[in-house]
Amino acid sequence: MGSIILQIGQYIYDIYYWLMLISILGSWFPQFYATKVGIWISKLVDPYFAIFRRLIPPLGVIDFSPIIALIAYRYLGGFALEGLRQLMNLMGV
């Protein structure tokens, strides 16, 4: 049971990571956000990106905050998944 929960957590984590990466790459193509897929991805990842946009303002037309957000997600997400794994071990699941 515990391994299934960890696998689901890992899948959700990976899917959101790829959605952020697609959003970053899609920003190079202005028409991307006019598509249904672009709008859908934007609605999912922009709230997370907004946290970093408040902290790191764009430098001219270049916005580094999504890349910093992606790095932070990868770094902190690894800790979260490891913490979940250790919690499951402590609970004996």
C-alpha positions in Angstrom: 0.0 0.0 0.0 2.8 2.4 0.9 4.6 1.8 -2.3 1.5 2.6 -4.3 1.1 5.9 -2.5 4.7 6.8 -3.1 4.4 5.9 -6.8 1.3 8.1 -7.2 3.1 10.9 -5.4 6.0 10.5 -7.8 3.8 10.4 -10.9 2.0 13.6 -9.8 5.3 15.3 -9.0 6.7 14.3 -12.4 3.6 15.4 -14.3 3.7 18.8 -12.7 7.4 19.1 -13.4 6.8 18.4 -17.1 3.9 20.8 -17.2 6.1 23.6 -15.9 8.8 22.7 -18.4 6.3 22.8 -21.3 5.0 26.1 -20.0 8.6 27.6 -20.0 9.3 26.3 -23.5 5.9 27.4 -24.7 6.6 30.9 -23.6 9.1 31.1 -26.5 6.1 30.8 -28.9 3.4 33.5 -28.2 0.7 31.5 -30.0 1.2 28.7 -27.5 -0.9 30.4 -24.9 -3.7 31.0 -27.4 -4.3 27.2 -27.7 -6.5 25.2 -25.4 -3.5 23.2 -24.2 -1.5 26.3 -23.5 -4.4 27.9 -21.5 -4.9 24.7 -19.5 -1.2 24.4 -18.7 -1.0 28.1 -17.8 -3.9 27.7 -15.4 -2.1 24.9 -13.6 1.4 26.3 -13.3 1.0 30.1 -13.2 -0.1 30.2 -9.5 3.2 28.5 -8.6 5.2 30.7 -10.9 3.4 33.8 -9.5 5.1 33.2 -6.1 8.5 33.6 -7.8 7.5 36.4 -10.1 6.8 38.5 -7.0 10.2 37.8 -5.6 12.2 38.0 -8.8 11.2 40.8 -11.2 11.8 40.4 -15.0 14.9 41.8 -16.4 13.6 43.7 -19.4 11.8 41.1 -21.5 13.5 38.2 -19.9 11.8 36.5 -17.0 14.0 34.2 -15.0 11.4 33.4 -12.3 9.9 30.3 -14.0 13.4 28.8 -14.3 14.1 29.5 -10.6 10.7 28.1 -9.7 11.5 24.9 -11.7 14.8 24.5 -9.9 13.2 25.1 -6.5 10.4 22.6 -7.3 12.9 19.9 -8.3 15.1 20.5 -5.2 12.3 20.8 -2.6 10.1 18.2 -4.3 12.8 15.6 -3.8 12.9 16.4 -0.1 9.1 16.2 0.1 9.0 12.8 -1.6 11.8 11.5 0.6 10.0 12.8 3.7 6.8 11.0 2.6 8.8 7.8 2.1 10.4 8.0 5.6 7.0 8.8 7.1 5.5 5.7 5.5 8.4 3.6 6.9 7.8 5.0 10.4 4.1 4.2 10.1 5.0 0.7 8.9 3.0 1.0 5.7 
